[in-house]
Amino acid sequence: MASCRSARLLSDRRGTDTWELFRRLSFELFSTHTSQRFRFAIVPMADVSPTINRGIAHMTSPAPSHEKFRASASVSITVKDIQKSLTWYQDVLGFGVERAVEHEGRLVFVGLKAGDARLALNQDDGAKGWDRVKALGFSVNFWTTEDIDAIASRIKASGGTLDSEPVDAPWGARFFRLTDPDGFKLAVLKSLT
């Protein structure tokens, strides 16, 4: 992937830094969503300039490359209070429980699912300190074919708080962001195409 240093800043009429949003979100998609054969990349300005029209950035796709192995991905996070996180992921976000593990009468692991998405919650043992910052520079993206606005409304009706309301992104998805009880950043997205 090319460096962003050669990129030119794009701004809309209100002066919003749309290139920064585009850069940050397109990288997250590139780094976390590659198993779906969507390839988003940040390219040098020389490669993009013919496709820039009145300050609107258009995504480009690099040439396909051979995969060295086939895989699917799931995410596993360590949480401070597994019961609190389980309740939030079930009641607010809408995940179902696939399996749970107890050790010495305490819940220590829960496998969650929402369609093809899998998320594992692990009880933190506190060995690295209870107040440590988690999930810095990390985001989990959940792609869906369902109505993004309806999902966002259901989350808010269930007591959840969105970090951003649903919006159509210039790279072709409608999405919103939210944060879980441990500070993990999440996005729920739907392709506009």
MDTraj code that builds the backbone (N, CA, C; nanometers):
import mdtraj as md
import numpy as np

residues = "MET ALA SER CYS ARG SER ALA ARG LEU LEU SER ASP ARG ARG GLY THR ASP THR TRP GLU LEU PHE ARG ARG LEU SER PHE GLU LEU PHE SER THR HIS THR SER GLN ARG PHE ARG PHE ALA ILE VAL PRO MET ALA ASP VAL SER PRO THR ILE ASN ARG GLY ILE ALA HIS MET THR SER PRO ALA PRO SER HIS GLU LYS PHE ARG ALA SER ALA SER VAL SER ILE THR VAL LYS ASP ILE GLN LYS SER LEU THR TRP TYR GLN ASP VAL LEU GLY PHE GLY VAL GLU ARG ALA VAL GLU HIS GLU GLY ARG LEU VAL PHE VAL GLY LEU LYS ALA GLY ASP ALA ARG LEU ALA LEU ASN GLN ASP ASP GLY ALA LYS GLY TRP ASP ARG VAL LYS ALA LEU GLY PHE SER VAL ASN PHE TRP THR THR GLU ASP ILE ASP ALA ILE ALA SER ARG ILE LYS ALA SER GLY GLY THR LEU ASP SER GLU PRO VAL ASP ALA PRO TRP GLY ALA ARG PHE PHE ARG LEU THR ASP PRO ASP GLY PHE LYS LEU ALA VAL LEU LYS SER LEU THR".split()
xyz = np.array([
    [0.0841, -0.1166, 0.0000],
    [0.0000, 0.0000, 0.0000],
    [0.0891, 0.1235, 0.0000],
    [0.0482, 0.2267, -0.0708],
    [0.1292, 0.3460, -0.0855],
    [0.1230, 0.4339, 0.0377],
    [0.2219, 0.5162, 0.0521],
    [0.2266, 0.6104, 0.1639],
    [0.1255, 0.7210, 0.1415],
    [0.0741, 0.7751, 0.2524],
    [-0.0221, 0.8851, 0.2444],
    [0.0467, 1.0198, 0.2299],
    [0.1802, 1.0243, 0.2399],
    [0.2496, 1.1531, 0.2376],
    [0.2293, 1.2277, 0.1070],
    [0.2088, 1.1545, -0.0024],
    [0.1934, 1.2217, -0.1306],
    [0.0483, 1.2616, -0.1575],
    [-0.0396, 1.2323, -0.0637],
    [-0.1813, 1.2619, -0.0843],
    [-0.2093, 1.4100, -0.0635],
    [-0.3018, 1.4605, -0.1405],
    [-0.3455, 1.5979, -0.1296],
    [-0.4687, 1.6041, -0.0400],
    [-0.4842, 1.7082, 0.0384],
    [-0.5989, 1.7229, 0.1259],
    [-0.7210, 1.7603, 0.0445],
    [-0.8301, 1.6879, 0.0662],
    [-0.9570, 1.7187, 0.0002],
    [-1.0517, 1.7759, 0.1046],
    [-1.1176, 1.8848, 0.0740],
    [-1.2118, 1.9441, 0.1681],
    [-1.3417, 1.9743, 0.0972],
    [-1.4533, 1.9588, 0.1700],
    [-1.5811, 1.9961, 0.1106],
    [-1.6055, 2.1448, 0.1351],
    [-1.7224, 2.1923, 0.0970],
    [-1.7518, 2.3355, 0.1082],
    [-1.7511, 2.3858, 0.2525],
    [-1.7782, 2.2992, 0.3480],
    [-1.7793, 2.3408, 0.4884],
    [-1.6401, 2.3337, 0.5488],
    [-1.5386, 2.2914, 0.4710],
    [-1.4026, 2.2851, 0.5216],
    [-1.3713, 2.1565, 0.5960],
    [-1.4613, 2.0589, 0.5910],
    [-1.4376, 1.9328, 0.6608],
    [-1.3248, 1.8568, 0.5930],
    [-1.2402, 1.7984, 0.6707],
    [-1.1266, 1.7231, 0.6197],
    [-1.1730, 1.5849, 0.5743],
    [-1.2301, 1.5764, 0.4532],
    [-1.2834, 1.4495, 0.4054],
    [-1.1719, 1.3517, 0.3712],
    [-1.0549, 1.4005, 0.3317],
    [-0.9459, 1.3070, 0.3014],
    [-0.9054, 1.2298, 0.4262],
    [-0.9002, 1.2977, 0.5425],
    [-0.8630, 1.2298, 0.6658],
    [-0.9633, 1.1198, 0.6982],
    [-1.0933, 1.1495, 0.6856],
    [-1.1956, 1.0476, 0.7076],
    [-1.1790, 0.9335, 0.6075],
    [-1.1622, 0.9669, 0.4816],
    [-1.1430, 0.8673, 0.3766],
    [-1.0202, 0.7812, 0.4044],
    [-0.9075, 0.8443, 0.4423],
    [-0.7848, 0.7699, 0.4686],
    [-0.8029, 0.6746, 0.5854],
    [-0.8586, 0.7252, 0.6956],
    [-0.8742, 0.6444, 0.8157],
    [-0.9694, 0.5274, 0.7909],
    [-1.0838, 0.5528, 0.7293],
    [-1.1821, 0.4469, 0.7087],
    [-1.1399, 0.3482, 0.6020],
    [-1.0788, 0.3946, 0.4946],
    [-1.0391, 0.3012, 0.3907],
    [-0.9300, 0.2079, 0.4409],
    [-0.8398, 0.2565, 0.5274],
    [-0.7369, 0.1687, 0.5822],
    [-0.7988, 0.0631, 0.6716],
    [-0.8968, 0.1013, 0.7546],
    [-0.9617, 0.0034, 0.8413],
    [-1.0269, -0.1063, 0.7586],
    [-1.0917, -0.0687, 0.6500],
    [-1.1548, -0.1690, 0.5657],
    [-1.0507, -0.2578, 0.5004],
    [-0.9413, -0.1985, 0.4542],
    [-0.8355, -0.2765, 0.3918],
    [-0.7755, -0.3764, 0.4895],
    [-0.7569, -0.3331, 0.6139],
    [-0.6875, -0.4188, 0.7087],
    [-0.7779, -0.5187, 0.7781],
    [-0.9077, -0.4968, 0.7802],
    [-0.9938, -0.5872, 0.8545],
    [-1.0954, -0.6603, 0.7690],
    [-1.1068, -0.6296, 0.6418],
    [-1.2145, -0.6872, 0.5621],
    [-1.1628, -0.7578, 0.4371],
    [-1.0379, -0.7983, 0.4348],
    [-0.9809, -0.8555, 0.3137],
    [-1.0377, -0.9917, 0.2785],
    [-1.0968, -1.0635, 0.3702],
    [-1.1471, -1.1973, 0.3390],
    [-1.2672, -1.1938, 0.2456],
    [-1.3314, -1.0802, 0.2266],
    [-1.4480, -1.0704, 0.1405],
    [-1.4132, -1.0278, -0.0025],
    [-1.2853, -1.0266, -0.0372],
    [-1.2380, -0.9897, -0.1695],
    [-1.2635, -0.8433, -0.2054],
    [-1.2965, -0.7601, -0.1061],
    [-1.3011, -0.6165, -0.1276],
    [-1.1611, -0.5666, -0.1021],
    [-1.1054, -0.4916, -0.1941],
    [-0.9698, -0.4421, -0.1766],
    [-0.9740, -0.2903, -0.1850],
    [-0.9607, -0.2251, -0.0717],
    [-0.9555, -0.0806, -0.0653],
    [-0.8125, -0.0419, -0.0319],
    [-0.7624, 0.0589, -0.0965],
    [-0.6254, 0.0990, -0.0700],
    [-0.6122, 0.2493, -0.0827],
    [-0.5131, 0.3015, -0.0156],
    [-0.4767, 0.4419, -0.0297],
    [-0.3632, 0.4446, -0.1306],
    [-0.3794, 0.5235, -0.2324],
    [-0.2795, 0.5253, -0.3387],
    [-0.2198, 0.6648, -0.3497],
    [-0.0979, 0.6751, -0.4064],
    [-0.0368, 0.8077, -0.4212],
    [-0.1228, 0.8983, -0.5081],
    [-0.1128, 1.0283, -0.4859],
    [-0.1932, 1.1241, -0.5590],
    [-0.1753, 1.1112, -0.7100],
    [-0.0576, 1.0757, -0.7553],
    [-0.0352, 1.0611, -0.8986],
    [-0.1260, 0.9533, -0.9574],
    [-0.1554, 0.8494, -0.8804],
    [-0.2420, 0.7422, -0.9274],
    [-0.3894, 0.7786, -0.9178],
    [-0.4245, 0.8735, -0.8311],
    [-0.5634, 0.9065, -0.8058],
    [-0.6092, 1.0288, -0.8839],
    [-0.5190, 1.1215, -0.9134],
    [-0.5596, 1.2508, -0.9675],
    [-0.6523, 1.2430, -1.0884],
    [-0.6388, 1.1462, -1.1805],
    [-0.7351, 1.1422, -1.2902],
    [-0.8767, 1.1092, -1.2439],
    [-0.8936, 1.0481, -1.1263],
    [-1.0265, 1.0087, -1.0811],
    [-1.0870, 1.1071, -0.9825],
    [-1.0143, 1.2127, -0.9478],
    [-1.0684, 1.3105, -0.8541],
    [-1.1494, 1.4129, -0.9318],
    [-1.2712, 1.4326, -0.8869],
    [-1.3627, 1.5217, -0.9564],
    [-1.4288, 1.6127, -0.8535],
    [-1.3962, 1.7400, -0.8553],
    [-1.4562, 1.8390, -0.7657],
    [-1.4443, 1.8003, -0.6183],
    [-1.3281, 1.7497, -0.5766],
    [-1.3049, 1.7223, -0.4358],
    [-1.3642, 1.5925, -0.3842],
    [-1.4144, 1.5053, -0.4732],
    [-1.4705, 1.3781, -0.4295],
    [-1.3701, 1.2686, -0.4602],
    [-1.3334, 1.1916, -0.3611],
    [-1.2377, 1.0826, -0.3803],
    [-1.3111, 0.9588, -0.4288],
    [-1.2520, 0.8884, -0.5223],
    [-1.3076, 0.7642, -0.5737],
    [-1.2116, 0.6501, -0.5412],
    [-1.2644, 0.5383, -0.4949],
    [-1.1812, 0.4242, -0.4595],
    [-1.1271, 0.3578, -0.5857],
    [-1.0082, 0.3019, -0.5738],
    [-0.9505, 0.2229, -0.6807],
    [-0.9203, 0.0851, -0.6261],
    [-0.9100, -0.0134, -0.7134],
    [-0.8776, -0.1497, -0.6707],
    [-0.7432, -0.1892, -0.7282],
    [-0.6516, -0.2347, -0.6430],
    [-0.5255, -0.2844, -0.6964],
    [-0.5485, -0.4161, -0.7702],
    [-0.4516, -0.4568, -0.8483],
    [-0.4626, -0.5828, -0.9212],
    [-0.4780, -0.6975, -0.8215],
    [-0.5621, -0.7966, -0.8531],
    [-0.5777, -0.9112, -0.7625],
    [-0.4442, -0.9822, -0.7415],
    [-0.4246, -1.0337, -0.6223],
    [-0.3038, -1.1091, -0.5943],
    [-0.3418, -1.2492, -0.5487],
    [-0.2529, -1.3425, -0.5671],
    [-0.2764, -1.4808, -0.5301],
    [-0.2779, -1.4952, -0.3780],
    [-0.3782, -1.5633, -0.3267],
    [-0.3846, -1.5893, -0.1830],
    [-0.2982, -1.7090, -0.1502],
    [-0.2227, -1.6999, -0.0443],
    [-0.1341, -1.8091, -0.0033],
    [-0.2091, -1.9140, 0.0791],
    [-0.3241, -1.8780, 0.1369],
    [-0.4077, -1.9721, 0.2102],
    [-0.5493, -1.9176, 0.2173],
    [-0.6456, -2.0005, 0.2517],
    [-0.7852, -1.9602, 0.2655],
    [-0.8187, -1.9599, 0.4142],
    [-0.8912, -1.8600, 0.4577],
    [-0.9228, -1.8488, 0.5995],
    [-1.0499, -1.7681, 0.6192],
    [-1.1025, -1.7766, 0.7370],
    [-1.2077, -1.6857, 0.7800],
    [-1.1570, -1.6211, 0.9086],
    [-1.2163, -1.5115, 0.9466],
    [-1.1666, -1.4394, 1.0635],
    [-1.2742, -1.4285, 1.1702],
    [-1.2301, -1.4283, 1.2919],
    [-1.3157, -1.3951, 1.4054],
    [-1.2325, -1.3068, 1.4963],
    [-1.2975, -1.2380, 1.5861],
    [-1.2286, -1.1463, 1.6756],
    [-1.2476, -1.1950, 1.8183],
    [-1.1411, -1.1894, 1.8957],
    [-1.1450, -1.2272, 2.0362],
    [-1.0933, -1.1101, 2.1180],
    [-1.1724, -1.0640, 2.2136],
    [-1.1322, -0.9500, 2.2965],
    [-1.1379, -0.9881, 2.4444],
    [-1.0539, -0.9241, 2.5228],
    [-1.0505, -0.9444, 2.6673],
    [-1.1257, -0.8291, 2.7318],
    [-1.2217, -0.8628, 2.8169],
    [-1.3081, -0.7611, 2.8762],
    [-1.2949, -0.7604, 3.0285],
    [-1.3235, -0.6464, 3.0865],
    [-1.3097, -0.6288, 3.2312],
    [-1.4196, -0.7014, 3.3092],
    [-1.5432, -0.6937, 3.2588],
    [-1.6584, -0.7553, 3.3236],
    [-1.7354, -0.8321, 3.2164],
    [-1.7118, -0.9623, 3.2072],
    [-1.7678, -1.0419, 3.0983],
    [-1.9210, -1.0418, 3.0999],
    [-1.9815, -1.0409, 3.2180],
    [-2.1282, -1.0404, 3.2238],
    [-2.1846, -0.9090, 3.1707],
    [-2.1209, -0.7971, 3.2063],
    [-2.1634, -0.6658, 3.1564],
    [-2.1474, -0.6600, 3.0036],
    [-2.0338, -0.7089, 2.9536],
    [-2.0109, -0.7082, 2.8089],
    [-2.1078, -0.8010, 2.7372],
    [-2.1328, -0.9179, 2.7930],
    [-2.2280, -1.0124, 2.7330],
    [-2.3657, -0.9479, 2.7222],
    [-2.4101, -0.8852, 2.8292],
    [-2.5405, -0.8185, 2.8277],
    [-2.5440, -0.7103, 2.7206],
    [-2.4379, -0.6303, 2.7093],
    [-2.4330, -0.5227, 2.6094],
    [-2.4369, -0.5797, 2.4682],
    [-2.3521, -0.6798, 2.4405],
    [-2.3480, -0.7358, 2.3048],
    [-2.4785, -0.8058, 2.2671],
    [-2.5464, -0.8670, 2.3646],
    [-2.6744, -0.9315, 2.3360],
    [-2.7877, -0.8300, 2.3274],
    [-2.8056, -0.7511, 2.4325],
    [-2.9231, -0.6654, 2.4425],
    [-2.9140, -0.5374, 2.3620],
    [-2.7954, -0.4825, 2.3486],
    [-2.7797, -0.3568, 2.2755],
    [-2.7447, -0.3822, 2.1295],
    [-2.6386, -0.4578, 2.1037],
    [-2.5956, -0.4789, 1.9654],
    [-2.6762, -0.5873, 1.8947],
    [-2.7207, -0.6907, 1.9674],
    [-2.8075, -0.7914, 1.9067],
    [-2.7412, -0.9234, 1.8730],
    [-2.6236, -0.9522, 1.9274],
    [-2.5571, -1.0806, 1.9042],
    [-2.6300, -1.1921, 1.9791],
    [-2.6148, -1.3150, 1.9291],
    [-2.6627, -1.4338, 1.9983],
    [-2.5440, -1.5083, 2.0575],
    [-2.5702, -1.5928, 2.1557],
    [-2.4640, -1.6714, 2.2183],
    [-2.4508, -1.8040, 2.1450],
    [-2.3289, -1.8357, 2.1034],
    [-2.2997, -1.9621, 2.0369],
    [-2.2505, -2.0660, 2.1373],
    [-2.1670, -2.0225, 2.2315],
    [-2.1191, -2.1126, 2.3372],
    [-2.0619, -2.0297, 2.4512],
    [-2.0526, -2.0940, 2.5690],
    [-1.9981, -2.0276, 2.6874],
    [-1.9158, -2.1290, 2.7664],
    [-1.8139, -2.0787, 2.8354],
    [-1.7276, -2.1642, 2.9168],
    [-1.7181, -2.1050, 3.0567],
    [-1.7382, -2.1909, 3.1570],
    [-1.7202, -2.1513, 3.2966],
    [-1.5991, -2.2239, 3.3518],
    [-1.5303, -2.1593, 3.4442],
    [-1.4177, -2.2198, 3.5153],
    [-1.4371, -2.1916, 3.6631],
    [-1.4418, -2.2961, 3.7412],
    [-1.4630, -2.2842, 3.8860],
    [-1.5875, -2.2007, 3.9171],
    [-1.6933, -2.2268, 3.8402],
    [-1.8212, -2.1608, 3.8630],
    [-1.8322, -2.0191, 3.8126],
    [-1.7292, -1.9694, 3.7434],
    [-1.7309, -1.8324, 3.6894],
    [-1.7269, -1.8357, 3.5378],
    [-1.8058, -1.7501, 3.4756],
    [-1.8038, -1.7359, 3.3307],
    [-1.6699, -1.6752, 3.2892],
    [-1.5962, -1.7422, 3.1996],
    [-1.4651, -1.6915, 3.1579],
    [-1.4555, -1.6697, 3.0072],
    [-1.5508, -1.7260, 2.9303],
    [-1.5472, -1.7139, 2.7843],
    [-1.6893, -1.7228, 2.7309],
    [-1.7201, -1.6365, 2.6317],
    [-1.8475, -1.6457, 2.5610],
    [-1.8199, -1.6260, 2.4130],
    [-1.8680, -1.7193, 2.3309],
    [-1.8610, -1.7065, 2.1857],
    [-1.9925, -1.6500, 2.1353],
    [-1.9871, -1.5362, 2.0685],
    [-2.1067, -1.4692, 2.0171],
    [-2.1132, -1.4804, 1.8657],
    [-2.2343, -1.4673, 1.8114],
    [-2.2506, -1.4711, 1.6658],
    [-2.3609, -1.3757, 1.6223],
    [-2.3437, -1.3249, 1.5020],
    [-2.4444, -1.2449, 1.4325],
    [-2.4265, -1.2769, 1.2858],
    [-2.5087, -1.3647, 1.2314],
    [-2.4891, -1.4115, 1.0945],
    [-2.3575, -1.4864, 1.0860],
    [-2.2705, -1.4454, 0.9933],
    [-2.1392, -1.5085, 0.9775],
    [-2.0326, -1.4484, 1.0686],
    [-2.0634, -1.3394, 1.1362],
    [-1.9660, -1.2741, 1.2239],
    [-1.9555, -1.3493, 1.3567],
    [-1.8335, -1.3654, 1.4040],
    [-1.8078, -1.4304, 1.5323],
    [-1.7232, -1.3376, 1.6184],
    [-1.7574, -1.3294, 1.7470],
    [-1.6857, -1.2459, 1.8415],
    [-1.6735, -1.3229, 1.9720],
    [-1.5526, -1.3333, 2.0239],
    [-1.5292, -1.4030, 2.1500],
    [-1.4989, -1.3023, 2.2597],
    [-1.5647, -1.3186, 2.3731],
    [-1.5384, -1.2374, 2.4916],
    [-1.4635, -1.3238, 2.5914],
    [-1.3515, -1.2733, 2.6417],
    [-1.2701, -1.3428, 2.7404],
    [-1.2617, -1.2575, 2.8654],
    [-1.2830, -1.3174, 2.9820],
    [-1.2749, -1.2441, 3.1080],
    [-1.1292, -1.2090, 3.1389],
    [-1.1018, -1.0809, 3.1579],
    [-0.9684, -1.0342, 3.1958],
    [-0.9383, -1.0837, 3.3373],
    [-0.8146, -1.1297, 3.3595],
    [-0.7771, -1.1753, 3.4939],
    [-0.7108, -1.0644, 3.5762],
    [-0.6922, -0.9473, 3.5172],
    [-0.6348, -0.8340, 3.5887],
    [-0.4836, -0.8370, 3.6030],
    [-0.4182, -0.9378, 3.5493],
    [-0.2731, -0.9517, 3.5659],
    [-0.1951, -0.8335, 3.5075],
    [-0.2500, -0.7680, 3.4046],
    [-0.1811, -0.6543, 3.3430],
    [-0.2368, -0.5209, 3.3925],
    [-0.3189, -0.5252, 3.4962],
    [-0.3773, -0.4034, 3.5518],
    [-0.5182, -0.3817, 3.5004],
    [-0.6053, -0.3386, 3.5889],
    [-0.7458, -0.3197, 3.5513],
    [-0.7708, -0.1925, 3.4726],
    [-0.6851, -0.0936, 3.4851],
    [-0.7104, 0.0351, 3.4215],
    [-0.6321, 0.0562, 3.2925],
    [-0.5757, -0.0498, 3.2371],
    [-0.4983, -0.0333, 3.1139],
    [-0.5915, 0.0016, 2.9969],
    [-0.5376, 0.0776, 2.9028],
    [-0.6129, 0.1163, 2.7844],
    [-0.6190, -0.0034, 2.6904],
    [-0.7383, -0.0314, 2.6404],
    [-0.7564, -0.1421, 2.5467],
    [-0.8001, -0.0871, 2.4118],
    [-0.7714, -0.1627, 2.3089],
    [-0.8237, -0.1385, 2.1745],
    [-0.7749, -0.0099, 2.1098],
    [-0.6624, 0.0414, 2.1507],
    [-0.6091, 0.1628, 2.0910],
    [-0.5680, 0.1357, 1.9465],
    [-0.6217, 0.2118, 1.8529],
    [-0.5883, 0.1953, 1.7120],
    [-0.6504, 0.0729, 1.6483],
    [-0.7591, 0.0235, 1.7042],
    [-0.8205, -0.1003, 1.6580],
    [-0.9695, -0.0773, 1.6408],
    [-1.0263, -0.1296, 1.5336],
    [-1.1687, -0.1179, 1.5087],
    [-1.2195, -0.2485, 1.4503],
    [-1.3380, -0.2900, 1.4914],
    [-1.4002, -0.4105, 1.4368],
    [-1.5155, -0.3660, 1.3481],
    [-1.5146, -0.4120, 1.2239],
    [-1.6184, -0.3765, 1.1278],
    [-1.7099, -0.4953, 1.1053],
    [-1.8400, -0.4738, 1.1233],
    [-1.9404, -0.5761, 1.0988],
    [-2.0194, -0.5359, 0.9745],
    [-2.0034, -0.6128, 0.8672],
    [-2.0745, -0.5875, 0.7423],
    [-2.2074, -0.6607, 0.7455],
    [-2.3107, -0.5942, 0.6966],
    [-2.4442, -0.6527, 0.6944],
    [-2.5135, -0.6189, 0.5634],
    [-2.6186, -0.6910, 0.5341],
    [-2.7040, -0.6586, 0.4193],
    [-2.8352, -0.5983, 0.4680],
    [-2.8481, -0.5814, 0.5992],
    [-2.9705, -0.5289, 0.6590],
    [-2.9709, -0.3764, 0.6598],
    [-3.0850, -0.3185, 0.6946],
    [-3.1047, -0.1740, 0.6975],
    [-3.0213, -0.1115, 0.8108],
    [-2.9210, -0.0331, 0.7742],
    [-2.8303, 0.0290, 0.8708],
    [-2.9049, 0.1227, 0.9650],
    [-2.9975, 0.2015, 0.9118],
    [-3.0705, 0.2962, 0.9962],
    [-3.1591, 0.2234, 1.0970],
    [-3.2193, 0.1123, 1.0565],
    [-3.3023, 0.0343, 1.1484],
    [-3.2168, -0.0277, 1.2589],
    [-3.0979, -0.0759, 1.2251],
    [-3.0077, -0.1325, 1.3259],
    [-2.9669, -0.0240, 1.4252],
    [-2.9301, 0.0936, 1.3729],
    [-2.8892, 0.2046, 1.4602],
    [-3.0045, 0.2457, 1.5516],
    [-3.1258, 0.2516, 1.4988],
    [-3.2425, 0.2883, 1.5805],
    [-3.2681, 0.1847, 1.6888],
    [-3.2545, 0.0569, 1.6558],
    [-3.2755, -0.0499, 1.7539],
    [-3.1718, -0.0413, 1.8656],
    [-3.0464, -0.0144, 1.8278],
    [-2.9402, -0.0015, 1.9277],
    [-2.9705, 0.1142, 2.0230],
    [-3.0122, 0.2288, 1.9699],
    [-3.0438, 0.3435, 2.0550],
    [-3.1655, 0.3151, 2.1428],
    [-3.2657, 0.2462, 2.0876],
    [-3.3847, 0.2107, 2.1656],
    [-3.3515, 0.1121, 2.2776],
    [-3.2435, 0.0352, 2.2596],
    [-3.1999, -0.0617, 2.3611],
    [-3.1060, -0.0008, 2.4634],
    [-3.0849, 0.1308, 2.4563],
    [-2.9997, 0.1988, 2.5538],
    [-2.8572, 0.2222, 2.5070],
    [-2.8262, 0.1833, 2.3847],
    [-2.6923, 0.2051, 2.3310],
    [-2.6718, 0.3473, 2.2836],
    [-2.5469, 0.3885, 2.2772],
    [-2.5104, 0.5218, 2.2298],
    [-2.4216, 0.5068, 2.1069],
    [-2.4553, 0.5768, 2.0012],
    [-2.3736, 0.5744, 1.8800],
    [-2.2651, 0.6799, 1.8899],
    [-2.1464, 0.6483, 1.8400],
    [-2.0399, 0.7478, 1.8286],
    [-2.0654, 0.8377, 1.7080],
    [-2.1288, 0.7817, 1.6062],
    [-2.1670, 0.8594, 1.4884],
    [-2.2965, 0.8029, 1.4329],
    [-2.3811, 0.8909, 1.3848],
    [-2.5071, 0.8493, 1.3232],
    [-2.4775, 0.7869, 1.1858],
    [-2.5707, 0.7080, 1.1314],
    [-2.5493, 0.6499, 0.9981],
    [-2.5225, 0.7579, 0.8940],
    [-2.4252, 0.7301, 0.8080],
    [-2.3860, 0.8241, 0.7040],
    [-2.3414, 0.7453, 0.5810],
    [-2.3626, 0.8029, 0.4641],
    [-2.3120, 0.7441, 0.3403],
    [-2.1693, 0.7923, 0.3209],
    [-2.0765, 0.6990, 0.3134],
    [-1.9347, 0.7325, 0.2961],
    [-1.9011, 0.7436, 0.1479],
    [-1.8006, 0.8253, 0.1121],
    [-1.7650, 0.8429, -0.0287],
    [-1.7069, 0.7166, -0.0919],
    [-1.6680, 0.6187, -0.0122],
    [-1.6109, 0.4951, -0.0654],
    [-1.7142, 0.3850, -0.0823],
    [-1.8447, 0.4177, -0.0679],
    [-1.9485, 0.3247, -0.1081],
    [-2.0145, 0.2411, -0.0015],
    [-2.0234, 0.2904, 0.1203],
    [-2.0929, 0.2170, 0.2256],
    [-2.1701, 0.3145, 0.3137],
    [-2.2790, 0.2667, 0.3699],
    [-2.3508, 0.3406, 0.4738],
    [-2.3099, 0.2751, 0.6055],
    [-2.2748, 0.3571, 0.7062],
    [-2.2230, 0.2992, 0.8295],
    [-2.2457, 0.3923, 0.9479],
    [-2.2293, 0.3347, 1.0677],
    [-2.2245, 0.4122, 1.1905],
    [-2.1224, 0.3465, 1.2821],
    [-2.0813, 0.4215, 1.3838],
    [-1.9810, 0.3733, 1.4792],
    [-2.0384, 0.3749, 1.6202],
    [-1.9854, 0.2841, 1.7042],
    [-2.0191, 0.2813, 1.8451],
    [-1.9033, 0.2200, 1.9219],
    [-1.9059, 0.2328, 2.0538],
    [-1.7985, 0.1838, 2.1397],
    [-1.8578, 0.0910, 2.2440],
    [-1.7927, -0.0241, 2.2662],
    [-1.8439, -0.1200, 2.3644],
    [-1.8022, -0.0785, 2.5064],
    [-1.8498, -0.1479, 2.6095],
    [-1.8200, -0.1065, 2.7475],
    [-1.6714, -0.1026, 2.7837],
    [-1.5856, -0.1754, 2.7102],
    [-1.4422, -0.1743, 2.7388],
    [-1.3638, -0.0775, 2.6505],
    [-1.4333, -0.0035, 2.5662],
    [-1.3669, 0.0947, 2.4806],
    [-1.3307, 0.0443, 2.3423],
    [-1.3725, -0.0776, 2.3064],
    [-1.3457, -0.1283, 2.1720],
    [-1.4344, -0.0550, 2.0728],
    [-1.3740, -0.0067, 1.9634],
    [-1.4459, 0.0689, 1.8606],
    [-1.5059, -0.0285, 1.7589],
    [-1.6334, -0.0102, 1.7294],
    [-1.7059, -0.0959, 1.6366],
    [-1.7681, -0.0110, 1.5280],
    [-1.7846, -0.0702, 1.4114],
    [-1.8593, -0.0056, 1.3028],
    [-1.9524, -0.1096, 1.2440],
    [-2.0725, -0.0662, 1.2058],
    [-2.1679, -0.1509, 1.1365],
    [-2.1874, -0.0878, 1.0002],
    [-2.1634, -0.1667, 0.8953],
    [-2.1593, -0.1139, 0.7592],
    [-2.2456, -0.1952, 0.6647],
    [-2.2945, -0.1262, 0.5598],
    [-2.3667, -0.1911, 0.4508],
    [-2.3199, -0.1298, 0.3199],
    [-2.2865, -0.2133, 0.2250],
    [-2.2435, -0.1633, 0.0947],
    [-2.3573, -0.0898, 0.0266],
    [-2.3259, 0.0190, -0.0406],
    [-2.4261, 0.0951, -0.1144],
    [-2.4441, 0.0429, -0.2566],
    [-2.3607, -0.0501, -0.2969],
    [-2.3713, -0.1026, -0.4333],
    [-2.4416, -0.2337, -0.4362],
])
top = md.Topology()
chain = top.add_chain()
for i, resn in enumerate(residues, 1):
    res = top.add_residue(resn, chain, resSeq=i)
    for name in ("N", "CA", "C"):
        top.add_atom(name, md.element.get_by_symbol(name[0]), res)
traj = md.Trajectory(xyz[None], top)
